[in-house]
Amino acid sequence: MLNFLRKRASSWFIKAAFFLIIIVFIFWGVGTVREKEQTIIGEVNGKKISIGEFQNATNNIAENYKAILGDKFDYKILSEQIKKTAWDLLVEQAILLGVAEELKIKVSPQELIDEIQKIDAFKENGVFSREKYIQVLRYNKIMPSQFEAQREKSLLLSKVRTFLKNAVTITDSEIDSWYILKNRKIKANYITINYKDFYKDVSVTEEDIKKYYDTNKEQFKKPEKATITYYLISQSDFVSNIKPDEKDLKNYYEEHKDEFFEPKKYILKHIFVAFGKDRASSRNKIDEAKKSLSKEDFSKVASKYNEDGTKNKGGLLGEITLNMVTPKLASSISAMKKGDVSEIIESEYGYHIIKVDDIKEEKIKDFNEVKEVVKEKVIQNKAKILALKTASEIKDSLEKGALHSKYKAEKAEIQKDKPLINNINLPELVNSIFTLGEGKTFGPINTSGGVLVGKVDKIEKGYYTEAEVKEKIKETIMKNKALDLAEERAKRLIAEGNLPKGTETDWFSPAGVLPAPLNTLKDLDKAIVSLDKENNILKKPFRSEDSVYIIYLSQIQDPVLEKNSEEYKRFASDFIENKQNLFFEEWLKSLKKNAKIKFNEELFKSL
């Protein structure tokens, strides 16, 4: 399918198909697992969720991860997270569809028509085309009835969300209070009382030590260790004996043409004026440059006006693909032909005038052009297969209690908290080794150093004895008791109101990031927002690792409420949206908690 798409990537219907696959079918995709759609993976409040729905959601979420992470995407590492996300989303959707039924929220035929006609993939010259609609769906192997049912569900979910968010009541005074709090600036004073000042007043008994050890035994768990026998089979051991023929190379090339796809490239020059402190001045400058183009060569104008690294190169940007520039620039460039010069384009960085010097159309590189690359890939693939085959044979030997005669076995001691085998970081494998238990085999697994396979010889786990950690416990108890005394002292000072002079902070927003050292105090961020002229001291002291803090107000600056200002209007809009979203999330969380959910865990693990 991918080869087919690459060969025809320039045609409008395939671009539309990509749009539909990626955007429209995030949760409601069809077509890849129809034969399993009747197998039920779970149900929510009596609504069944098929394995087909689940796998489509999983596949689409995986594609989104891949688009974000690129070459760093590894499905094996992320598979559990992806499957869990897919299941959670399907549960939420089932709940929302149930709510729609209860509230009698429906999507009218006209609403569905209007929604579909908005989709750019179905438009010709900006107008919805029924013929194009049918063609795009046909190329995606989707029946119009299926697509329309999916869009109806999507619209229904959107209407439920909107209905519930609109139910949130927000008063003007509430917005005003939060605006003032967000824009308030304060200076705080803090007094520190160090635990060491009270060290001489505390003592620790043997009973204290024993009680602490028994109560906090998990703190004294020894790092788990395992001794393993392993083999690391390098692919390079097999490379010299692999001689792929022409047929092997051509087969690989035909099956993996997408690897040799080159996107459309534009050879561009530009005139660029960045936004300065005075945007009007920048606009005048780009206007001057535009007028100069009627008299002078583009490169000369670029050399005169440009404000970036292309100034000395006549504005030459070189070869670019559309994904290398901002969407606004990409939209303009994609509509241009060789030799075209654009109008003035405004991006988030400044003003541009683009010239297309040349265009290299997208293509699949010719076989002879990539033959050596293909040869290397074929050799490496075959070497990997041979290494995996050898590792599997070694695993069979280990399971029978024998070592392999040809390859040398290595011994290693590994720790759960330091997941290294032969200096290769393998956290998942190391964790699984401790789960497997003694005498069990593991692998084969591909690593950066080769294919790894082995056997667990011994696992050591346990706790440090009380005697081994006695001094550490004594020190901890003394510190905690001293901090308790420091806190009592702080509470007395607060109650008396006779506070010594503290250290003053710089100006900061109590609703924002707190300055050091206040940012290290647990829960202070929640309490400090209450400081104002009437409540000018926090009634509770706060602990750090070595001190107790008393915090009180030094100075305060409240903003002026200008309700007609753009800043206030933006804040009010964001505040309302955030509160609506928070309400919706909490409401949905509550429904999920009380929902009757059945889930086939064995089937989930097998996928």
MOGIPE-V365144 format. One line per field, one symbol per residue. phi: phi as a letter, one per 20 degrees, with the letter a starting at -180 (. if undefined). psi: psi as a letter, one per 20 degrees, with the letter a starting at -180 (. if undefined). A space follows every 50 residues. Layout:
BEGIN
phi = ???
psi = ???
END
This chain:
BEGIN
phi = .ffgfffdfefffffffggffeefdgddfcoecffdfefeerbclnefde ffffffffffffffgffeemfefcfgfegffffffffgfffffffffffg ffelecdfgffffgfffffffdddlncgcfffgffffffelcfgffffff ffffffffffgfgfffffeceffffgffffffefccdddcdddefffdgf edbceffgfffffffdgffdffgfccdcdbcdeefffdffeecfegfgff ffgfecgffdfdffcdedcbdccffdfdffffffffffffffffdcfgff fffedfccfegedmnfenfcdffecfgffgffffeedgnfcfffdddfdr dccdcefacdffaegfgffdgfffgffffffffffffffffffffgfffe ndeffeeeeddbdccfecfdclmdfcgfffffffffnfneecnfcfcfep edbabeebcdbqcffgffdgfffgffffffffffffffffffffffmeef fdeeeffbefedefffeffeefmfgfeffefbfedebffdfcddfcbddd cbfdbbcefefdfefffffffffffffffffffffffffffffefeddbe fffgffe
psi = gggggghkiiqhhhghggggggghkgikqrhhlhijhippirqolipqor hggghgggghhghggghgiciipohghiggggggggggghggggghhhgg ggikprpqhhggggghiiphhjqpljppohghgggghghjlpqhhgghhg hggggggghgggghhiipppqhhgggghggghjqpqpqqqppoqhhijhi jqqprhhgggggghhkhhhkpqppqqpqprpoophhhighjonqrhgggh ggghikhhhkpprpqpoqqqppoqpahnhhggghghgggghhhihqqghg gghghqkaiigjkkjphapqrhiirqhggggghhiqrpiqprapppaihb pqpppohrpoqqrpqqghhjghggghggghghhgghghgghhggggghhj jqqphgqpqqqqpqqhimmpoljpomggggghghhgrqiqqqaqpprhia ppqaqogqppraqqrhhhjghggggggggghhhghhhggghggghhjmpr papprrprpijbpqqqjhiippjhhhhhiipahgnjppiprqqahirppp prpgqqoqqponiiqhgggggggggggghgggggggghgghghiqopqpn hggghi.
END
